[in-house]
Amino acid sequence: MQTQELTRLGVSQGAALKSGMEFIANFIAQGGESARLEEELGAIISKPESFLGDPLREAFARDLYAPAYKQRDQIAPWHQWGVGLDASAVQQLANACALPVAVAGALMPDAHSGYGLPIGGVLAMEDCVIPYAVGVDIACRMRLTVYDRKASTIAGQKERLANIIESETRFGMGCEFKQRRQHDVMDEDWSVSPITRRHKDKAWAQLGTSGSGNHFVEFGAFSVSADEAVALKESGFDIKPGEYIALLSHSGSRGAGAQVCQHYSRIAMDRRYDLPNEMKHLSWLTFEEEAGQEYWAAMNLMGRYAEANHALIHKHIAKKVRAHVMLDIENHHNFAWKETHARRCRALTGEM
């Protein structure tokens, strides 16, 4: 089959013609029947979104897929790591890259569908931010602390360590401390938006808590090989080979962060009312709008608040364990960053 045949079947894009010919070659090479080739092509061409997670047909389907909402001549470029990914996640990123404010995108190997932007998706935008693409749990993160105690002590102290966790944080929706914890984040300006101002008191009560869902705090063993000890020393951490007690936590900005997301997402959806239902969670706010400026300030405050939650959990648990901290490391997701390229401001959003 030649490119003329693909054109006859309705393939008109340059990239799609190339990937279509590659599909044909791979289909035959993998034992596909020539008699079924036109039927296979017809199925992909008529409904490409059904094949976005198919390792053999995905590249061709991706070049054919046209989002329901498209205010640009071409979808913004995006790169995908891996094949056979969740088809709905691939479709969601393609939809996001069809937005007029989209600059580029990326999809990670573990991607799966979310609300608007897929989990494991990254989107760069021009002078704007998408509140729901950042996510409900703004600045959710993981933090790891390694103590100067041998991991072998865990086996004989499981109940004690579990009790320490339960006494130094709180789990469950709406959980809070009766005796509030102290951190400099509560001395910051919480009036950067009406939402953070309104929820400051609740945020203080929840400072140092973990919440619910997939959030956790747990002890485990941290193993360091001889080679890893050398690499750690080069990074400024003097840790000898062995197994040590470590604490790992996962949580974010609690109720205050959720309120920020919900409030500004509603504003964004009202202003981008022309987006189809399946793309409404991709509604954006520009940095020229007051709401966009408020959201950006509130999002960054929630990032520092989430960081403070983990800092307090790890600080108080270290005190109870009576151990010296040898290594502290953390990283956050559900966030957006500003970058400047060719003197133009880009917001990079990632939901992981």
C-alpha positions as CSV (number, residue, x, y, z in Angstrom):
1,M,0.0,0.0,0.0
2,Q,1.3,3.4,-1.0
3,T,0.7,6.9,0.5
4,Q,-1.9,7.5,-2.2
5,E,-4.0,4.8,-0.7
6,L,-3.7,6.3,2.7
7,T,-4.8,9.7,1.2
8,R,-7.8,7.9,-0.4
9,L,-8.8,6.6,3.1
10,G,-8.8,10.2,4.4
11,V,-5.2,10.7,5.8
12,S,-4.1,14.1,4.8
13,Q,-1.5,15.2,7.4
14,G,2.2,14.9,6.7
15,A,3.0,13.3,10.0
16,A,0.1,11.0,9.8
17,L,1.1,9.8,6.4
18,K,4.5,8.9,7.6
19,S,3.3,7.1,10.8
20,G,0.6,5.4,8.7
21,M,3.2,3.9,6.4
22,E,5.3,2.9,9.4
23,F,2.2,1.2,10.9
24,I,1.6,-0.7,7.7
25,A,5.2,-2.0,7.7
26,N,5.1,-3.0,11.3
27,F,1.6,-4.6,10.9
28,I,2.9,-6.8,8.0
29,A,6.2,-7.6,9.8
30,Q,4.3,-8.8,12.9
31,G,2.3,-11.3,10.8
32,G,-0.8,-9.2,10.1
33,E,-2.9,-10.3,7.2
34,S,-2.7,-8.0,4.1
35,A,-6.4,-8.7,3.5
36,R,-7.3,-7.1,6.8
37,L,-5.0,-4.1,6.4
38,E,-7.6,-1.7,4.9
39,E,-10.1,-2.7,7.6
40,E,-7.4,-2.0,10.3
41,L,-6.6,1.4,8.8
42,G,-10.2,2.3,8.5
43,A,-10.8,1.6,12.2
44,I,-7.9,3.7,13.3
45,I,-8.8,6.6,11.0
46,S,-12.4,6.7,12.0
47,K,-11.8,6.6,15.8
48,P,-8.1,7.2,16.6
49,E,-8.7,7.9,20.3
50,S,-9.6,4.2,20.7
51,F,-6.1,3.2,19.8
52,L,-3.9,5.7,21.8
53,G,-2.9,3.0,24.2
54,D,-2.2,0.4,21.6
55,P,1.6,-0.2,21.2
56,L,1.3,-1.1,17.5
57,R,-1.3,1.5,16.4
58,E,-0.6,4.4,18.9
59,A,1.8,6.5,16.9
60,F,-0.5,6.5,13.9
61,A,-3.5,7.2,16.0
62,R,-1.8,10.0,17.8
63,D,-1.0,11.8,14.6
64,L,-4.6,11.4,13.5
65,Y,-6.3,12.5,16.7
66,A,-8.0,15.9,16.6
67,P,-9.3,17.2,20.0
68,A,-12.9,18.5,20.2
69,Y,-11.6,21.9,21.1
70,K,-8.9,23.4,18.9
71,Q,-8.2,27.1,18.5
72,R,-4.9,26.7,16.8
73,D,-3.6,25.4,13.5
74,Q,-1.4,22.7,15.1
75,I,-1.5,20.9,18.5
76,A,1.5,22.1,20.6
77,P,4.4,19.7,20.4
78,W,4.6,17.0,23.2
79,H,6.8,14.1,23.9
80,Q,5.7,10.7,25.4
81,W,7.9,8.3,27.2
82,G,6.9,4.7,26.7
83,V,4.2,3.0,24.5
84,G,1.0,1.3,25.4
85,L,0.1,3.9,28.0
86,D,-3.4,4.5,29.3
87,A,-5.3,5.7,26.2
88,S,-7.4,8.2,28.1
89,A,-4.2,9.8,29.6
90,V,-2.7,10.2,26.1
91,Q,-6.0,11.7,24.9
92,Q,-6.0,14.1,27.8
93,L,-2.5,15.4,27.1
94,A,-3.4,15.8,23.4
95,N,-6.5,17.8,24.4
96,A,-4.3,20.0,26.7
97,C,-1.9,20.7,23.9
98,A,-4.8,21.9,21.8
99,L,-5.4,24.8,24.1
100,P,-4.5,28.2,22.6
101,V,-2.3,28.9,25.6
102,A,-0.4,25.6,25.4
103,V,3.3,25.7,24.4
104,A,4.5,22.1,24.9
105,G,3.7,19.0,26.8
106,A,5.2,15.7,28.1
107,L,3.8,12.4,29.3
108,M,5.5,10.1,31.7
109,P,5.6,6.3,31.5
110,D,3.3,5.8,34.5
111,A,0.7,8.3,33.3
112,H,-3.0,7.7,33.9
113,S,-6.1,9.8,33.5
114,G,-6.9,12.7,35.9
115,Y,-9.2,15.7,35.7
116,G,-8.2,17.6,32.6
117,L,-4.5,17.1,32.7
118,P,-3.4,13.4,33.2
119,I,-1.5,12.3,36.3
120,G,2.0,12.0,35.0
121,G,1.5,14.9,32.5
122,V,3.4,18.2,32.2
123,L,2.1,21.2,30.3
124,A,3.9,24.5,29.5
125,M,1.6,27.5,29.0
126,E,2.1,31.1,27.9
127,D,1.5,33.7,30.6
128,C,-1.2,31.7,32.4
129,V,-1.9,28.9,34.9
130,I,-4.5,26.1,35.1
131,P,-5.6,25.7,38.7
132,Y,-7.1,22.2,38.3
133,A,-4.0,21.1,36.4
134,V,-1.9,22.0,39.4
135,G,-4.4,19.9,41.4
136,V,-6.6,19.9,44.5
137,D,-3.8,19.0,46.9
138,I,-1.4,21.8,46.0
139,A,2.3,21.1,46.5
140,C,1.7,17.6,47.7
141,R,5.2,16.2,48.4
142,M,7.3,13.3,49.8
143,R,10.0,13.8,52.4
144,L,12.6,11.3,53.5
145,T,14.7,11.5,56.7
146,V,17.5,9.1,57.4
147,Y,18.5,8.7,61.1
148,D,21.8,7.4,62.6
149,R,20.1,4.3,64.0
150,K,20.5,0.8,62.6
151,A,17.5,-0.5,60.7
152,S,17.6,-3.8,62.7
153,T,16.2,-1.9,65.7
154,I,12.8,-1.6,63.9
155,A,11.9,-5.2,64.4
156,G,12.0,-5.0,68.2
157,Q,10.4,-1.5,68.4
158,K,7.5,-1.7,65.9
159,E,4.8,-0.8,68.4
160,R,6.8,2.1,69.9
161,L,7.6,3.5,66.5
162,A,3.9,3.2,65.4
163,N,2.9,5.1,68.6
164,I,5.4,7.8,67.9
165,I,3.9,8.4,64.4
166,E,0.4,8.5,65.8
167,S,1.3,11.0,68.5
168,E,3.3,13.3,66.2
169,T,0.9,13.7,63.3
170,R,-2.8,13.1,62.6
171,F,-4.6,11.1,59.9
172,G,-8.1,11.4,58.5
173,M,-10.2,14.0,56.7
174,G,-10.5,17.2,58.7
175,C,-8.0,16.0,61.3
176,E,-6.2,18.7,63.4
177,F,-4.2,19.3,66.5
178,K,-6.0,20.6,69.6
179,Q,-2.7,22.1,70.8
180,R,-1.4,23.9,67.7
181,R,2.1,23.5,66.4
182,Q,4.4,26.5,65.6
183,H,6.1,27.3,62.4
184,D,7.2,30.6,60.7
185,V,4.8,29.9,57.8
186,M,1.9,31.0,59.9
187,D,3.6,34.5,60.3
188,E,3.5,35.0,56.5
189,D,1.0,37.2,54.7
190,W,-2.1,35.0,54.4
191,S,-4.1,37.9,52.9
192,V,-2.6,37.3,49.5
193,S,-6.0,36.0,48.5
194,P,-9.4,36.0,50.2
195,I,-9.4,32.2,50.4
196,T,-6.1,31.9,52.3
197,R,-7.1,34.7,54.6
198,R,-10.4,33.0,55.3
199,H,-8.8,29.6,55.9
200,K,-5.7,30.6,57.9
201,D,-7.2,29.6,61.2
202,K,-8.1,26.1,59.9
203,A,-4.7,25.7,58.3
204,W,-3.0,26.5,61.6
205,A,-5.1,23.8,63.3
206,Q,-4.1,21.3,60.6
207,L,-0.4,22.3,60.6
208,G,1.7,19.1,61.0
209,T,-1.1,16.7,60.1
210,S,-1.2,14.2,57.2
211,G,-4.9,13.9,56.2
212,S,-6.3,11.0,54.3
213,G,-6.4,9.3,50.9
214,N,-3.0,8.0,49.8
215,H,-1.1,10.1,52.4
216,F,1.1,8.3,54.9
217,V,4.0,8.5,57.3
218,E,6.0,5.3,57.8
219,F,9.4,4.0,59.0
220,G,11.5,1.8,56.9
221,A,15.1,0.7,56.1
222,F,17.4,2.9,54.1
223,S,20.3,0.8,52.6
224,V,23.6,2.4,51.6
225,S,26.1,0.4,49.5
226,A,29.8,1.2,49.4
227,D,29.4,2.9,46.0
228,E,26.4,4.9,47.2
229,A,28.3,6.0,50.3
230,V,31.0,7.5,48.1
231,A,28.3,9.3,45.9
232,L,26.6,10.6,49.1
233,K,29.9,11.9,50.4
234,E,30.5,13.8,47.2
235,S,27.1,15.4,47.7
236,G,28.0,16.4,51.3
237,F,26.5,13.5,53.3
238,D,28.9,11.4,55.3
239,I,27.0,8.2,55.6
240,K,28.8,4.9,55.9
241,P,27.6,1.7,54.2
242,G,24.8,-0.1,56.1
243,E,21.1,-0.1,56.8
244,Y,19.5,2.8,58.7
245,I,16.1,3.7,60.1
246,A,14.4,6.2,57.7
247,L,11.1,8.0,57.8
248,L,9.0,8.7,54.7
249,S,6.0,10.9,54.5
250,H,3.5,11.9,51.8
251,S,1.0,14.7,52.1
252,G,0.2,18.2,51.0
253,S,-1.5,21.4,51.8
254,R,-4.6,19.9,53.5
255,G,-7.9,21.7,53.5
256,A,-6.6,25.2,52.7
257,G,-4.9,24.0,49.5
258,A,-8.1,22.2,48.4
259,Q,-10.2,25.4,49.0
260,V,-7.7,27.5,46.9
261,C,-8.0,25.0,44.0
262,Q,-11.8,24.8,44.1
263,H,-12.3,28.6,44.3
264,Y,-10.0,29.6,41.5
265,S,-11.0,26.6,39.3
266,R,-14.6,27.8,39.5
267,I,-13.5,31.3,38.4
268,A,-11.5,29.8,35.5
269,M,-14.3,27.6,34.4
270,D,-16.7,30.5,34.4
271,R,-14.4,32.5,32.2
272,R,-13.6,29.7,29.8
273,Y,-17.2,28.6,29.4
274,D,-16.7,27.7,25.7
275,L,-14.6,24.7,26.6
276,P,-16.3,21.3,26.0
277,N,-17.3,19.3,29.2
278,E,-14.4,16.9,28.8
279,M,-11.9,19.8,28.9
280,K,-13.5,22.1,31.5
281,H,-10.9,21.2,34.1
282,L,-8.3,22.7,31.7
283,S,-9.7,26.2,32.2
284,W,-6.9,28.7,32.7
285,L,-6.4,32.1,34.4
286,T,-4.0,34.6,32.8
287,F,-1.4,36.5,34.9
288,E,-3.0,39.7,33.7
289,E,-6.2,38.9,35.6
290,E,-6.5,39.7,39.3
291,A,-7.7,36.1,39.9
292,G,-4.7,34.7,38.2
293,Q,-2.3,36.8,40.4
294,E,-4.2,35.8,43.5
295,Y,-4.1,32.2,42.6
296,W,-0.4,32.3,41.9
297,A,0.4,33.9,45.3
298,A,-1.9,31.5,47.1
299,M,-0.4,28.5,45.3
300,N,3.1,29.4,46.4
301,L,1.9,30.1,50.0
302,M,0.3,26.6,50.0
303,G,3.7,25.2,48.8
304,R,5.4,26.7,51.8
305,Y,2.6,25.5,54.1
306,A,2.9,21.9,52.8
307,E,6.7,22.1,53.3
308,A,6.1,23.2,56.9
309,N,3.7,20.3,57.5
310,H,6.5,17.8,56.6
311,A,9.2,19.7,58.5
312,L,7.1,19.6,61.7
313,I,6.3,15.9,61.3
314,H,9.9,14.9,60.8
315,K,11.2,17.3,63.5
316,H,8.9,16.0,66.2
317,I,9.4,12.4,65.3
318,A,13.2,12.8,65.3
319,K,12.9,14.2,68.8
320,K,10.9,11.3,70.0
321,V,13.1,8.7,68.3
322,R,16.1,10.5,69.9
323,A,18.2,10.1,66.8
324,H,20.5,12.4,64.8
325,V,19.3,13.2,61.3
326,M,21.9,12.3,58.7
327,L,19.9,13.0,55.5
328,D,16.8,15.1,54.7
329,I,15.4,15.2,51.2
330,E,12.1,16.1,49.7
331,N,10.4,17.0,46.4
332,H,6.9,18.2,45.5
333,H,4.4,17.7,42.7
334,N,0.9,19.2,42.0
335,F,2.6,22.6,41.4
336,A,3.5,25.1,38.7
337,W,6.7,27.0,38.0
338,K,7.5,30.1,36.0
339,E,10.2,30.0,33.5
340,T,11.4,32.6,31.0
341,H,12.4,31.6,27.5
342,A,13.3,34.1,24.8
343,R,12.0,36.9,27.2
344,R,8.6,35.2,27.3
345,C,7.0,33.9,30.5
346,R,6.0,30.3,30.6
347,A,4.2,28.5,33.4
348,L,5.1,24.8,33.7
349,T,2.4,22.7,35.4
350,G,2.9,19.1,36.5
351,E,0.4,16.8,38.2
352,M,2.0,13.6,39.5
